Amino acid sequence: MKRSRLKKLFHWDRFGKKMEQSLDDEVSFHLETRIEQLVAEGRTPEEAREEALRQFGDPEVVVRRCRRIDQAGVKRRLTRDLFFDFFHDVRFALRSLRRAPGFVMVAVLSLAVGIGVNAAVFTTIHAVWFDPVPGVTAQHRIVDMVPVVRGEDYWAWAYPDFEAVRDANTPFEFLTAWAERDATHGTDEGGRRARVAYATSDYFDVLGATPFMGRGFLSTEDEGPGQHPVAVVSFQFWKDRLGGRSDILGHSMLLDGTPYTVIGVTQEGFRGARINLHSVDLWVPLFQHPDAAGENSVFGARNRALVQVLGRLRPGATIDEARAAVRTVFATLQTEYPETNSDRSVKAVSYGRFPAQNRDMDAIGVIAICGLFAILLLIICGNLAGVATARAATRETEIGVRLALGSSRVRLVRNLMVEAAILTAIGGATGIGLAMVFMTNVSPMDLNITAPGATFEPSIWTLVLSLALSFVAVFAFGLLPALRFSRPNLVSALKDDSGVGGRRVGRLQRYASSFQTGTAFLLILIAALFFRSLSQTDESSIGFRPDGMAVADFRAGGPFIGFLDPSEEGYATAEEGRFALVDRLLESVGSVPGVASAALSTGFPMDRYRAYVEVNPAGLSSADSTGTTVEYTRVTEGFFSSIGAPIQLGRDFLQSDDRTSVPVAVVTISFAGILWPGEDPLGQQFAEAGADHSPWTVVGVVGDVASSAVTEDLPQMFVPLRQMRDPVFVLLVRSEIGTETTALAGSVRDAVRSLDPSLPIPRLIPAGTLVAWATQEQRTGGQVAGGIGLLVLFLSAMGVYGVVALAVTNRTREIGIRIAMGATRGAVMRRVLVDALRMAAPGLLAGGVLAVGTAMALRSTLLGLSPVDPISVLSAGTLLLGMVVVSSLGPALRASGINPMEAMRRE
Amino acid sequence: MGTVRAGNLYGTLEMLILRALELSGPMHGVGVADFIGTRSEGLFRVEEGSLYPALHRLQAKGLVDWEWKRTEGGKRAKFYKTSRKGQRALSSELESWVASTRAMLSLLDVTVEEAK
């Protein structure tokens, strides 16, 4: 069946049986004529026959020779025809495309999106997964050893386990353990954060990273906690922070207040063993780690995991050998230290850019993402096929006439295929181009991908993949309409089927269209919910006033606020000095012109630092360890006016609420409502569940303010910072009305510096920014869901149009008859629209249910917004219904404009 | 003197066929063979085994068109006629044939009369 269709498609029947038959006929005719002539001359039939054959020669031979000539000729002509036809087809396709700019735009755009997105995703995955780790050589010989604890991948090893493996007989040439943490690189103008890797001496050997200058670590530097203050710095760090001085080796720099000697600079681009969000700035010996010294050294404990481990195989050794060797070591450790090591093992995997932990799960995720985007492209192609079919169907009469006149059916099919190919070529080129531009201008960090240093350079593989996708696209979207017209009985199909309204648009196409509409609804509804939830974060719901409020960031410089720890700034020894610092800071910042109030606290609303405690009303048995979970924050006086949440009952804290006075607390309304429902909270006492220190007495009540995480709605308690033994805090200020917080930045900085120039420089961050940081998830979620949702909306509009337009064309006669029978144009239009809506309905329904389900699961991120928020559901629903109506409006109008006479004359 | 096999001179058979079709209009294979035999006053006898391959070569080159028609006797036969492309090919072929024949004759220094 398929074969014969193909044969017809390519004229193969011309030199099939028919040709054979005609050759035989031709030769027979010749021989018969000759025999007749000879008989007429008076020969007997036998003689005549013999004579004729003698003159002619062996008919078989002649036929065979002729056949060979014919076949060669047909082939030559076919080739030539194909060649000429190709140009003809391209010209024809271009001409017909020029007449349909709308279709071209839609097709090119959506193909560009489909192919571009796939190219971008593939490039990203390729970069994250396959690109070598910068600065690391002979990567294939490096083995990443992932600890497995109770069957789950874990992030770190206990150092003694590492020592056991290091000292055992393994196929490793080098083995290293290291731990990373942030430290302060101190210079005169204050501390700045630096990422430090504390590593054993083999670190650089394992990675095969040679220094740009100086040396790596010596094995003698592996011992003696704190005795080898030497540092290797990264090329970037040397350039940016050490001024790129060529005589840097041997120079000293401060790290957490300790002088270190620079002994080496790494090659440019080397970022350390792990491709993390923070590239390593400098490396120091493992035992320089602050927790390395003393009795409780983390490196002596089997139950404290801190280090990561990599090994470099000896040349010729295999990862399997390494696996076996490490397994043996861990088996021994299990018997020797059953208490700590019974559930521990190690998974040796190949080292690479991609995190080794849970790599299998990640791989599934990556494949799923790829699959998803491939499906997106298929959907696009399906839609385009629908639109193209609808387009071709509007020319059915013309095509029917052409076919009837004997025009090549093949040509019609080819026209559509060539159109598809042209559109795909333009769309694909645009898409790949856009993807390249996008990828080269976007760093992986912007995409929130943990692969810094990954380059998004267009690789040959991206190109290959995109071309392959384009081919798939041509066939996917060219073939459906093409096959429709390769139907052998097209003319009769035209006459009969389009007449009585029998043939409907394929069920698959309707389902696909409905599915897309549903998906669009799902995504857009979720986006709507996210954006609505963001608009919920106004003053009434968050309980404080970000306007005019600012928080001083003391070092983090990221989307988190850095705390000031007085004990790290030379206020550690004298307790008096520490509390004096609190007073002096409040005094000097509070007296800055334009500052209405200032406060110190261990947190602020939406700061994303969580501190919870379980409390019970005082008097309950202290053995009762369950209580109400509340969030607690330590604050100084002025905190509530600084965040703009006035005390509603009782009093604010006073300077006199310090360590010498009774423990007091300010609680939120919901806190009071839970612990003392219906009672006056003032003067009530409560205590931490299960602890036996003295209870807090409630002295004030504030309204409910947002907790540290926007997604949680916890009751809160506030206690005086001054009653804390070891205060760590941030600085909050509220500007006077009419003063922008940004205008205070300079004077607040000067106030802090004049107090103590060695303190870190505070950077004032407006509370609005902080709220934005805290609601980043919602924003990103909304943007992503909204972006993809709009894309799918656009796609499904195309799908709906294709299906409805085709349906109208297919039922032209039926509609014509209806109109002839007295149906009004309005009624016809309504019918088409209702049909379109009926088609979309199941998808919309399913999409809506799924969206609500998803929203329920995401409830905590919706900031208290109901998952069936009527405004979101209504607006998304209206948008989708509008899309369906608008997309089917064109075909509906055409349907209502059908001339019954013409429609019926088509028979 | 006997008969000469038409087509002995390289490529002449196809030219003869084209010329025959041009002079007498559409003909089937038998007609072509007989026409050449008659026109050459029996001098050329077409090898019938070669006639059909030649016709099909002309067909493959697009120099002849063909059509199945009824003969006067009512039988179906494949009739050939020169295509426009065939006519063009023939006239240029004839030109060069005549020119080269003239050259040949003058080179051999014989007249047509003499050769007879």
Chai-1 contact restraints between the chains, C-beta under 6 A:
chainA,res_idxA,chainB,res_idxB,connection_type,confidence,min_distance_angstrom,max_distance_angstrom,comment,restraint_id
A,E26,B,K78,contact,1.0,0.0,6.0,A-B,restraint_1
A,F29,B,A77,contact,1.0,0.0,6.0,A-B,restraint_2
A,H30,B,G29,contact,1.0,0.0,6.0,A-B,restraint_3
A,H30,B,V30,contact,1.0,0.0,6.0,A-B,restraint_4
A,T33,B,V30,contact,1.0,0.0,6.0,A-B,restraint_5
A,Q55,B,E48,contact,1.0,0.0,6.0,A-B,restraint_6
A,F56,B,E48,contact,1.0,0.0,6.0,A-B,restraint_7
A,F56,B,G49,contact,1.0,0.0,6.0,A-B,restraint_8
A,G57,B,G49,contact,1.0,0.0,6.0,A-B,restraint_9
A,V62,B,G49,contact,1.0,0.0,6.0,A-B,restraint_10
A,V62,B,Y52,contact,1.0,0.0,6.0,A-B,restraint_11
A,R65,B,P53,contact,1.0,0.0,6.0,A-B,restraint_12
A,C66,B,Y52,contact,1.0,0.0,6.0,A-B,restraint_13
A,C66,B,P53,contact,1.0,0.0,6.0,A-B,restraint_14
A,C66,B,H56,contact,1.0,0.0,6.0,A-B,restraint_15
A,I69,B,P53,contact,1.0,0.0,6.0,A-B,restraint_16
A,I69,B,H56,contact,1.0,0.0,6.0,A-B,restraint_17
A,I69,B,R57,contact,1.0,0.0,6.0,A-B,restraint_18
A,I69,B,A60,contact,1.0,0.0,6.0,A-B,restraint_19
A,D70,B,H56,contact,1.0,0.0,6.0,A-B,restraint_20
A,G73,B,A60,contact,1.0,0.0,6.0,A-B,restraint_21
